[in-house]
Amino acid sequence: MILTFFDQFSSPYLLGIPLILLSMLLPTLLLPMPNNRWITNRLSTLQLWLINTITKQLMTPLNKPGHKWALILTSLMVLLLSINLLGLLPYTFTPTTQLSMNMALALPLWLATLLTGLRNQPTASLGHLLPEGTPTLLIPALIMIETISLFIRPLALGVRLTANLTAGHLLIQLISTATITLLPIMPTVSLLTATILLLLTILEVAVAMIQAYVFVLLLSLYLQENI
């Protein structure tokens, strides 16, 4: 039973083709094709408005030098948002439930923000390891604690995204399994469970969007500390 529940985190195949590749083709259908109504197209206008809103929200905490990261952060936001939402479709696979992928995104970007700070303002970046006014006896312990907390940041980014999406997918599968099992035995209870499943699915859509936003927002805050 446990293996059955966790089988959803392995990519399903059809005729030897991973279905995640087919699902990732879906966003290309939303890309506007050049035509006479390109500027006045409602879909392209909605896409531009969404991307501008995301960029504005991400760039608000940053000063002017940090705006160079606008393209990277916005692209990462759109990527995570697309993957998280596509993973909620039936017979698909969510790559962001894999810690390896999330760490592959979090670690290089966190390291880039850290190296940016060490290159541009090394004194201020290293100063974060020791708060001002620290008693002399606590200096070694605080430096060690702050260093550990600094290096835990990419792990926290990856684990947070993985844990939230994995928990949501497991809950959906557990409740859907209960709904199907109870249908021939207790239809009334099964209907109530299906209602809970619908509400949980709506909640999981919100979680998928929020987790993508939190991942990129924390990266932008780490960047702000180092520029």
N, C-alpha and C positions, 0 to 999 in steps of 0.2 A: 504494500500500500504506500509506504514511504517513497519507494522508487517511482511509483506511478505519479505521485504528486510532484516529484522533482524532475520528471521527464520533460516537463514543459520548458525547462531551462536549457534544453538541448535543441539545436536547430532542426526543425522537421524537413524532410526531403520528399520530393515528388519526382520520380523518374531520375533520381540522382542529382536533382537540382535543388539547392537550398531555397526554401520558400521565402527566406528573408531577402534574397536578391530580387525576387518578384515584387515583394511588398515595397522595397526601396525604390522601385521604378515609379510608384504611385506619385510621389511629389513632382516628378518631371512633367506630369500631366497638368500641374498647376502653373507651370512656367508659361508666361504669355508669349505667343508667337508674334513676330513683327508684322503689323498690318496697319491699315489706315485708322483703326480705332484703338491703337496701342495706348495712347495717352488717356483716352476717355474710357478705357476698359474698366469696369467695376472691380473685377478680380485683381488686376494689376494695381489699381488704386488701393484696394484693401491690403494687399501684400506690402506695398510701400509704406502705408500708414502703420502696419504692424511692425515692420523692421525699424522705422523711424522711432516708434514708441519704445521698442526694446533698447535701441541705441541710446536714446535720451535717458532712460532709466539707469542704464549701466554707466554712462559717462558722467552722471550728475555728481557722484562722490569724488571724481578724479579731477585733478588740475590739468592745465593745458598740455604738459608733456605726456600725460597718460592717455590723451586722445589718440595717440599713434596706435594704441592697441584696440581702437574701435572695431576695425575689420575683424581682428582675431576673435575678440569677445563676442561680437554679434554673430559671426559664423558658427562659433561653438554653441551659442544659445540656440540657433536655428537647428543645428545638427542634433543636439540632445533633445530638443522639443520634438523633432520629427521622429527620432528613434523611439522615444518613450511612448508617443501616441500610436505609432505604427505597431508597437509591441502589444497593444491592447486588442488588435484585430484577431479574429480566430485563425488558427493554423499559422501563426507567425511566431517569430522569436525575438526577444528583446535583448540585444547585445549589452545594454547597460545593466542587466542583472548579473553580468560577469565582472568580478572584481578586477580581473586582468585588464579589461578594456578601460574601466574607469581609472585605474591607476596609470595606465598608459596615457590618458588625457591629463590627469591631475599632476603627476610628478614632473613632466617636462615644463608645464606652464608655471607651476609653483617655483621650480628651479630658475626659470627665466626671470620671474619677478625678483627673486632673491639676488641673482647675479646682477640684475639691473641696479638694485640698490647698492650692492657692494662696489659697483663700478662708478656710479654717479655720486654717491654720498656714503662712503664707507664708515665714517665716524657715526653718522646718525643711524645707519643700519645696525651697527654693532651696539649702539647705545640702547637699542630696544631690549638687549639681553640683561641690562642692569638698570632698574628704575632709579630715578634721582632720589637722593636722601636715604639710601639703603644703609642700615648699620653695618659696620665693618665685619662683624662676625657672620652676618648672613650673606655676604657677597659671594663666596664660593657656592653655597647651596642655591642661591637665586640664579646665578649664571647657569648652573647645571639644569635647574628646573626650566628656565626659559629656553635653553638650547633644546631640551627634549620636546617642549611644547612647539618649538619652531619646526622641528623635523617630523612631528606627528601630523602637521597640517595636511600634507598631501594624502596621508593615510586616512585622515578623518573625512576629507573630500570624497575619496573613492568609496569608503565603507558606508558613508551616509547615503549616497546615491544607490549603492547596491542593496543595502538593507531595506530602504523604504520601498523600492520597486519589487524586491523579492517578497517582502511581507504582503504587499498588496496583491500580487499575483497568486500567492498561496491561499490567501483568504478567499479570493474569487473562485479558485478551483475547489476549495473545501465546501463553500456554500453552494456552488453549482452542483457538486456531487451529491450533497445532501438534498437538494431540490429534486434531482432526478430519482434518487433512492426513495424519497418519501411520497412521490407522486402516486404510485399505485396503492400505497398503504394508507396514507393520510393526506388526501388532496388539499384540505383546508390549510394544514400546516405547510404543505409544499407551496401553496400560493403565497403564504406569508413569507416563506424563505425566499421565494422568487422576488418578492418586493424588496426584501433586504438586499438581495443580489443586485437589483437594479440601482438602488441607492449607493451600494458599495462601488459599483462600476462608475457611476458619476463622480464619486469621491476619488476613485483611482485616476480618472482623467485629470481632475484638479491636482492630485499629487504629482502626476507625471509632469505637468506644466510647472508647478511650484518647485519641484526638485531641480529641474533644468535651470530655472531662474536663480535658485539659491546657490547652485554650483558655480555659475558664472559670476554672481554677485560677490561671493566670498573671494574669488580670484581677483576681482576688481578692487576689493578692500585690501587684499594682500599687496596688490600693485601700488595702491595709494600710500601704503606704509614705506615703500621703497623709492618713491620718486619725489 
